Amino acid sequence: MKPAPFAYHRPTTLDEAVAMLAEVAPLEGRVIAGGQSLIPMMALRLAYPTHLVDINGIGELDRVAVEGGELVVGALARHVRFETPVEPGPTGRLLARVAHNIAHFPIRSRGTMCGSLANADPASEWCLAAVTLDARLVARSRSGTREIAARDYFLGIMMTTLEPEEILVEVRLPLLPADARAGFYEFSRRAGDFALASCLCAYTLEGGLIARAWLGVGGAEAHPRRIADAEAALVGQPAGEAAFRAAAEIAAAGIDPLEDANTNAAYRRDLVRTVVRRALEAASRDAGV
């Protein structure tokens, strides 16, 4: 199939893009960067934007930088950019592991982190990373700039607090402590498919015990989220099989699982139990420590 007709706009500055989107958003106008989700939906007539505002000509949005203890990722930073660590600590190593699990190379070479966050697919690896690492999302509109905490951003399946006239211009990921151990694991039926469940985690140790923990689950619910009870179960425990299995059980019991024709609630809970344990095991082997 072919997309429905639309008008194409290619601004060269952010101010121009914001002004243009303000005009066309009420007419079903959409922003496009990588287009790896939007274009297929248009081709299948699942999306009918009447205007596309292409932001690829705005050079200031193509950046990845460390600023004030945060990794700042602009709206044009492609997935492939993270396949090698973008900073030398555990955050860079973790994002590299995550990036290699996103779809296939042609998609990674065009798709963007901010585009993935704007699309808000429950299985998105970057959405899971943003929630688990307490990211701040920066949106720009003609009314100004606002920051949205990742924990408040996701509302449901492909639903967010981003307004139609706002452009997600960057995401700010707090850097993990230098001594943190981080892990990621996801399960999909075939390589490159959407994950049915995934876990991103990190922890620090003091005196051989877990002092601080980050643990998020994606793909299994309507949107990714941190599992606070599982994090609490890890703190104060030795980093080993007993603690990892206990946290995995808590995470599996605590989700509100998605169901479909091929995947019932019990199956998804079992997947969560497995991906959490394996992500924590991966963190225990984090070679950067």
Beta strands, then each sheet from edge to edge (+ up, - down):
strand 1: 7-9
strand 2: 29-32
strand 3: 51-54
strand 4: 64-67
strand 5: 70-74
strand 6: 136-141
strand 7: 144-149
strand 8: 154-156
strand 9: 159-160
strand 10: 167-174
strand 11: 181-187
strand 12: 197-206
strand 13: 209-218
strand 14: 225-226
sheet 1: 1+ 3+ 2+
sheet 2: 4+ 5- 10+ 6- 7+
sheet 3: 8+ 9-
sheet 4: 11+ 12- 13+ 14-
end
